[in-house]
Amino acid sequence: MVGGVTSGKPEPGARREAAGPGREDRLTLMVLAALVLAIVTARVAYQYHPLTYLVGDCPYYAATAVSLIEDHDLDLRNQLNGGLEVHGRQIALGRDGAWYPKHPILMPLAALPLVLAFGLPGTLVFNVLVFGALALVLQRLARPVAPAWAAGTASLLLVLGTFLRRYDYNFSPDLFATLVLTSAWLALQRGRDRRGGLLLGLAVTAKLTHLFLLPLGLLYALWCRGRRGFARAAVASAVPLAALALLNFGLFGSPFVTSYDRNVIVEHGTAITVSHRGLFDLGPLQGLQGELLDPVHGLLPTSPILLLALPGFVILLRRRPREAVLFLAIGEFLLLFFATYRYWALSHYGNRFLMPLVAVASPSMALAIERIGAWLRERLAKHEAPAALGNSA
């Protein structure tokens, strides 16, 4: 590939990816999965006390899973004690007065088998598995540009060396949504446009703000594989989006009214519905400063290892300009978009809204690690050469 244009002869790396993971890749994935799951399981077991991992919005995701199992519906009135004064901001008021989940239901649906098997602790088991799966996807995302060992090391550093590590003991919707979204980028990177489009649509159902990232994925398919690639991805993405529109229509009376438009506050004894659309009113410079420098939530204090990806991005831009532009666009959009969100810092540590930004740093991180490894080998070879000459003399 020269200047982003692929020659008629496929690259060796491209042939390997088309054929599937080789022996080295499979071994790397096995070691990475075993290592991440062992570390995370040990951390979770050490911290475990019943239900203490359900913090922030997590109890409402768990309540949705319980409602689906026990009541076979999405009305949370049987699961939540207290009135609208207590739960109004965390539920969506249906047109029939039901308390529907404010939050997306894809994660509770995906966790149902484990909740059925283990009860509420199944949500924690689910989160651990999501954490491990994300590590594997990040390794695969970096693999086309770097050796298996460098891609695996980059993945390990990103999931355990950034603020992501603090979401292992959780039932994290952001971790799950990042897994779905990153799986979409992986599919599109490999030219699997239908799968990538379907996963992009599912990513929107996992986190509504991913709707704004969907066009980036479709444009990437268009750039790489022309109108056919764009059409395949677009049609596939429309399937989960249509399902979401039908759900909105059934619960709220319109395909364009979302659960985030039907939150409730109680003023002087009267319930009033409010929308999240009006919460993106923070000054972007103020928000951006916090996103980068806040001691508890800023990227630099909580994830300084990300700085290693910067020199790697320069290499990625030369080798794979299309992917570099895509990942840069994702990161920049997330930073600027959530800088305007009034409650961007509503995370127990780090900035959960920026998890996809951490994920797309994987290829750049792997390239930087590969370059560091080559430099160390070169230094070691220079150090050993005089010693070898001395011994031979």
C-alpha positions as CSV (number, residue, x, y, z in Angstrom):
1,M,0.0,0.0,0.0
2,V,1.4,3.3,-1.1
3,G,-0.2,6.6,-0.1
4,G,-3.4,4.8,0.9
5,V,-3.8,3.1,-2.5
6,T,-3.6,-0.7,-2.6
7,S,-1.7,-2.2,-5.5
8,G,-2.9,-5.2,-7.4
9,K,-0.8,-7.6,-5.3
10,P,-2.3,-8.1,-1.8
11,E,-0.1,-7.4,1.1
12,P,1.1,-10.4,3.2
13,G,-0.7,-9.1,6.2
14,A,-3.9,-8.8,4.2
15,R,-3.6,-12.4,3.1
16,R,-3.1,-13.5,6.7
17,E,-6.1,-11.6,7.9
18,A,-8.3,-13.0,5.1
19,A,-7.2,-16.6,5.9
20,G,-7.9,-16.1,9.6
21,P,-5.7,-16.0,12.7
22,G,-2.5,-18.1,12.3
23,R,-0.8,-20.2,15.0
24,E,1.0,-17.2,16.5
25,D,-2.2,-15.2,16.6
26,R,-4.2,-17.9,18.3
27,L,-1.5,-18.4,20.9
28,T,-1.4,-14.7,21.6
29,L,-5.2,-14.5,21.9
30,M,-5.2,-17.5,24.3
31,V,-2.5,-16.0,26.5
32,L,-4.1,-12.6,26.4
33,A,-7.5,-14.0,27.4
34,A,-6.1,-16.1,30.2
35,L,-4.1,-13.3,31.6
36,V,-6.8,-10.6,31.5
37,L,-9.5,-12.9,32.8
38,A,-7.2,-14.2,35.6
39,I,-6.3,-10.6,36.7
40,V,-9.8,-9.3,36.5
41,T,-11.4,-12.3,38.2
42,A,-8.9,-12.0,41.1
43,R,-9.6,-8.3,41.4
44,V,-13.4,-8.9,41.3
45,A,-13.2,-11.7,43.8
46,Y,-11.1,-9.6,46.2
47,Q,-13.7,-6.7,46.1
48,Y,-16.8,-8.8,46.0
49,H,-19.7,-8.0,48.4
50,P,-23.2,-8.6,47.2
51,L,-24.6,-5.9,44.9
52,T,-21.8,-3.4,45.7
53,Y,-20.7,-3.4,42.1
54,L,-24.1,-2.0,41.0
55,V,-23.3,1.7,41.2
56,G,-24.6,4.8,39.4
57,D,-27.0,3.7,36.6
58,C,-26.1,0.0,37.0
59,P,-29.0,-0.9,39.3
60,Y,-31.5,0.2,36.6
61,Y,-29.9,-2.1,34.0
62,A,-30.0,-5.0,36.5
63,A,-33.7,-4.1,37.3
64,T,-34.5,-4.3,33.6
65,A,-33.0,-7.8,33.3
66,V,-35.0,-8.9,36.4
67,S,-38.2,-7.4,35.0
68,L,-37.8,-9.3,31.8
69,I,-37.3,-12.5,33.7
70,E,-39.9,-12.2,36.4
71,D,-42.6,-10.1,34.7
72,H,-41.8,-10.6,31.0
73,D,-42.1,-6.9,30.4
74,L,-40.1,-3.6,30.6
75,D,-42.3,-1.9,33.2
76,L,-40.0,-1.4,36.2
77,R,-42.7,-0.4,38.8
78,N,-42.5,-3.9,40.3
79,Q,-38.7,-3.7,40.7
80,L,-38.3,-0.1,42.0
81,N,-39.3,0.9,45.5
82,G,-40.3,4.6,45.9
83,G,-42.1,7.0,43.7
84,L,-41.2,9.2,40.8
85,E,-39.5,11.6,43.2
86,V,-36.9,8.9,43.7
87,H,-36.6,7.3,40.3
88,G,-38.0,9.8,37.9
89,R,-34.7,10.8,36.4
90,Q,-33.7,7.2,35.8
91,I,-36.9,6.0,34.1
92,A,-38.8,6.9,31.0
93,L,-42.5,7.5,31.4
94,G,-44.5,5.6,28.9
95,R,-47.6,6.8,27.2
96,D,-49.6,4.4,29.4
97,G,-47.9,5.6,32.6
98,A,-45.5,2.7,32.8
99,W,-42.0,3.1,34.1
100,Y,-39.9,2.0,31.2
101,P,-36.0,1.9,31.3
102,K,-34.4,5.2,30.5
103,H,-31.3,3.3,29.5
104,P,-30.8,1.0,26.5
105,I,-32.1,-2.5,26.9
106,L,-29.5,-4.4,24.8
107,M,-27.1,-5.1,27.6
108,P,-29.8,-6.5,30.0
109,L,-31.0,-8.7,27.1
110,A,-27.5,-10.0,26.4
111,A,-27.0,-10.7,30.1
112,L,-30.2,-12.6,30.6
113,P,-28.7,-16.1,30.3
114,L,-26.2,-15.4,33.0
115,V,-28.8,-13.8,35.2
116,L,-31.0,-16.8,34.8
117,A,-28.1,-19.1,35.7
118,F,-26.6,-17.1,38.7
119,G,-29.2,-14.6,39.7
120,L,-28.1,-10.9,40.0
121,P,-24.4,-11.9,40.4
122,G,-24.7,-13.1,36.8
123,T,-24.5,-9.4,35.8
124,L,-21.0,-9.2,37.3
125,V,-20.0,-12.4,35.6
126,F,-21.3,-10.9,32.3
127,N,-19.2,-7.8,32.9
128,V,-16.0,-9.8,33.5
129,L,-16.6,-11.7,30.2
130,V,-17.2,-8.4,28.4
131,F,-13.9,-7.0,29.7
132,G,-12.1,-10.1,28.5
133,A,-13.8,-10.0,25.1
134,L,-12.9,-6.3,24.6
135,A,-9.2,-7.1,25.2
136,L,-9.3,-9.7,22.4
137,V,-11.1,-7.3,20.0
138,L,-8.5,-4.6,20.7
139,Q,-5.7,-7.1,19.9
140,R,-7.4,-8.0,16.6
141,L,-8.0,-4.4,15.8
142,A,-4.2,-3.7,16.0
143,R,-3.1,-6.9,14.4
144,P,-3.1,-5.8,10.7
145,V,-0.5,-3.1,11.5
146,A,1.7,-4.7,14.1
147,P,3.0,-8.2,15.1
148,A,0.8,-10.3,17.3
149,W,3.0,-9.7,20.4
150,A,2.9,-5.9,20.0
151,A,-0.9,-6.0,19.4
152,G,-1.4,-8.1,22.5
153,T,0.8,-5.9,24.6
154,A,-1.1,-2.8,23.4
155,S,-4.4,-4.4,24.3
156,L,-3.2,-5.4,27.7
157,L,-1.9,-1.8,28.4
158,L,-5.2,-0.3,27.3
159,V,-7.6,-2.4,29.3
160,L,-5.4,-2.6,32.5
161,G,-3.3,0.6,32.2
162,T,-6.1,3.1,31.6
163,F,-9.3,4.0,33.5
164,L,-11.0,1.0,31.9
165,R,-9.5,-1.2,34.7
166,R,-11.8,0.5,37.2
167,Y,-14.9,-0.8,35.4
168,D,-14.1,-4.5,35.9
169,Y,-16.1,-4.5,39.2
170,N,-19.3,-3.2,37.6
171,F,-22.2,-3.9,35.3
172,S,-20.9,-1.3,32.8
173,P,-23.1,-0.3,29.9
174,D,-20.3,1.8,28.5
175,L,-17.9,-1.1,28.5
176,F,-20.5,-3.3,26.7
177,A,-21.3,-0.5,24.2
178,T,-17.6,0.0,23.5
179,L,-17.3,-3.8,22.8
180,V,-20.1,-3.7,20.3
181,L,-18.8,-0.5,18.6
182,T,-15.2,-1.7,18.5
183,S,-16.4,-5.0,17.0
184,A,-18.1,-3.0,14.3
185,W,-14.8,-1.2,13.5
186,L,-13.0,-4.5,13.4
187,A,-15.5,-6.0,10.9
188,L,-15.3,-2.9,8.7
189,Q,-11.5,-3.0,8.9
190,R,-11.6,-6.6,7.5
191,G,-14.0,-5.7,4.7
192,R,-17.0,-7.4,6.3
193,D,-19.4,-4.6,5.5
194,R,-22.7,-6.3,6.3
195,R,-21.4,-7.5,9.7
196,G,-19.9,-4.1,10.4
197,G,-23.1,-2.3,9.5
198,L,-25.2,-4.6,11.7
199,L,-22.8,-4.1,14.6
200,L,-22.9,-0.3,14.0
201,G,-26.7,-0.4,14.3
202,L,-26.5,-2.6,17.4
203,A,-24.0,-0.1,18.9
204,V,-26.6,2.6,18.6
205,T,-29.1,0.4,20.4
206,A,-26.4,-0.2,23.1
207,K,-25.7,3.6,23.5
208,L,-27.8,6.1,21.7
209,T,-25.1,8.7,21.2
210,H,-23.3,6.1,19.0
211,L,-25.8,7.2,16.4
212,F,-23.5,10.1,15.6
213,L,-20.6,7.7,15.0
214,L,-22.5,5.5,12.5
215,P,-22.0,7.9,9.6
216,L,-18.2,7.7,10.2
217,G,-18.4,3.9,9.8
218,L,-20.5,4.2,6.6
219,L,-18.1,6.7,5.1
220,Y,-15.2,4.5,5.9
221,A,-16.9,1.6,4.0
222,L,-17.5,4.0,1.1
223,W,-13.9,5.2,1.1
224,C,-12.5,1.7,1.2
225,R,-14.9,-0.3,-1.0
226,G,-17.0,2.2,-2.9
227,R,-20.8,2.4,-3.2
228,R,-21.3,-1.3,-2.8
229,G,-19.5,-1.4,0.5
230,F,-21.5,1.6,1.7
231,A,-24.8,0.1,0.6
232,R,-24.1,-3.2,2.3
233,A,-23.2,-1.6,5.6
234,A,-26.0,0.9,5.4
235,V,-28.7,-1.7,4.8
236,A,-27.4,-3.9,7.6
237,S,-27.3,-1.1,10.0
238,A,-30.9,-0.2,9.2
239,V,-32.2,-3.5,10.8
240,P,-31.4,-2.7,14.4
241,L,-32.2,0.9,13.9
242,A,-35.7,0.0,12.6
243,A,-36.1,-2.3,15.7
244,L,-35.2,0.6,18.0
245,A,-37.7,2.9,16.1
246,L,-40.4,0.3,16.6
247,L,-39.6,0.0,20.3
248,N,-39.8,3.8,20.7
249,F,-43.2,3.8,18.9
250,G,-44.6,1.0,21.1
251,L,-43.4,2.6,24.3
252,F,-43.7,6.3,23.7
253,G,-46.0,6.7,20.6
254,S,-43.4,7.9,18.1
255,P,-40.3,6.3,16.5
256,F,-38.4,9.6,17.1
257,V,-39.2,9.9,20.8
258,T,-36.5,8.1,22.8
259,S,-36.4,7.0,26.4
260,Y,-34.1,10.0,27.1
261,D,-36.9,12.3,26.1
262,R,-39.3,11.0,28.7
263,N,-37.4,11.4,32.0
264,V,-39.4,12.8,35.0
265,I,-38.9,15.4,37.6
266,V,-41.5,16.2,40.2
267,E,-42.1,19.9,41.0
268,H,-44.6,21.0,43.6
269,G,-46.2,17.5,43.4
270,T,-46.6,17.5,39.7
271,A,-44.6,15.1,37.4
272,I,-43.0,16.8,34.4
273,T,-41.3,15.0,31.6
274,V,-37.9,16.4,30.6
275,S,-35.4,15.5,27.8
276,H,-31.7,15.0,27.8
277,R,-31.4,17.0,24.5
278,G,-31.1,20.2,26.5
279,L,-28.2,19.0,28.6
280,F,-25.5,19.6,25.9
281,D,-25.1,23.2,26.9
282,L,-21.7,23.3,28.6
283,G,-19.0,25.6,27.2
284,P,-16.8,23.3,25.1
285,L,-13.5,24.8,26.3
286,Q,-14.5,24.3,29.9
287,G,-15.6,20.7,29.2
288,L,-12.5,19.9,27.1
289,Q,-10.2,21.1,29.9
290,G,-12.0,18.9,32.4
291,E,-12.0,15.9,30.0
292,L,-8.2,16.2,29.7
293,L,-7.0,17.5,33.0
294,D,-9.5,16.8,35.8
295,P,-7.7,14.9,38.5
296,V,-10.3,12.2,38.8
297,H,-11.9,12.1,35.4
298,G,-9.4,13.6,33.0
299,L,-7.7,11.4,30.4
300,L,-4.1,12.5,31.3
301,P,-4.3,11.9,35.0
302,T,-6.2,8.6,34.8
303,S,-4.7,7.2,31.5
304,P,-1.2,8.7,30.9
305,I,-0.2,5.5,29.0
306,L,-2.4,6.9,26.1
307,L,0.5,9.3,25.3
308,L,2.4,6.4,24.0
309,A,-0.1,6.1,21.2
310,L,0.7,9.6,19.8
311,P,4.0,8.7,18.0
312,G,2.3,5.4,16.9
313,F,-0.4,7.4,15.3
314,V,2.1,9.2,13.1
315,I,3.3,5.8,11.8
316,L,-0.3,4.6,11.4
317,L,-1.1,7.7,9.3
318,R,1.7,6.8,6.9
319,R,0.9,3.1,6.7
320,R,-2.9,3.0,6.9
321,P,-4.2,6.5,6.3
322,R,-7.9,5.5,6.0
323,E,-7.9,3.8,9.4
324,A,-5.9,6.6,10.9
325,V,-8.4,9.2,9.7
326,L,-11.3,7.1,10.9
327,F,-9.9,6.6,14.4
328,L,-8.9,10.3,14.7
329,A,-12.4,11.4,13.7
330,I,-13.9,9.1,16.3
331,G,-11.6,10.4,19.0
332,E,-12.0,14.0,18.1
333,F,-15.8,13.8,17.8
334,L,-16.1,12.1,21.2
335,L,-13.9,14.6,22.9
336,L,-15.7,17.6,21.5
337,F,-19.2,16.2,21.7
338,F,-19.1,15.2,25.3
339,A,-17.2,18.4,26.2
340,T,-20.6,20.1,25.8
341,Y,-22.5,17.6,28.0
342,R,-23.4,19.2,31.3
343,Y,-22.8,15.9,33.2
344,W,-19.7,14.6,31.4
345,A,-18.0,13.9,34.7
346,L,-20.7,11.5,36.0
347,S,-18.3,8.6,36.3
348,H,-16.9,7.0,39.4
349,Y,-13.4,7.2,37.8
350,G,-12.2,8.4,34.4
351,N,-14.6,9.4,31.7
352,R,-16.8,6.5,30.7
353,F,-18.1,8.4,27.7
354,L,-14.6,8.3,26.2
355,M,-14.1,4.5,26.4
356,P,-14.3,4.2,22.5
357,L,-11.5,6.7,22.3
358,V,-9.3,4.5,24.4
359,A,-10.3,1.5,22.2
360,V,-9.3,3.0,18.9
361,A,-5.9,3.9,20.2
362,S,-5.0,0.2,20.0
363,P,-3.4,0.2,16.5
364,S,-1.3,3.3,17.3
365,M,-0.3,1.9,20.6
366,A,0.8,-1.4,19.0
367,L,2.9,0.5,16.4
368,A,4.7,2.5,19.1
369,I,5.4,-0.7,21.1
370,E,6.7,-2.4,18.0
371,R,9.1,0.5,17.4
372,I,10.2,0.4,21.0
373,G,10.9,-3.3,20.7
374,A,12.9,-2.8,17.6
375,W,15.0,-0.1,19.2
376,L,15.7,-2.3,22.3
377,R,16.8,-5.2,20.1
378,E,19.1,-2.9,18.2
379,R,20.6,-1.6,21.4
380,L,21.1,-5.1,22.7
381,A,22.7,-6.2,19.5
382,K,25.2,-3.3,19.6
383,H,26.0,-4.1,23.3
384,E,26.6,-7.7,22.6
385,A,28.7,-7.3,19.5
386,P,31.8,-5.9,21.2
387,A,31.6,-8.6,23.9
388,A,31.4,-11.3,21.2
389,L,34.5,-9.9,19.4
390,G,36.4,-9.8,22.7
391,N,35.6,-13.4,23.4
392,S,36.7,-14.6,20.0
393,A,40.0,-12.7,20.3
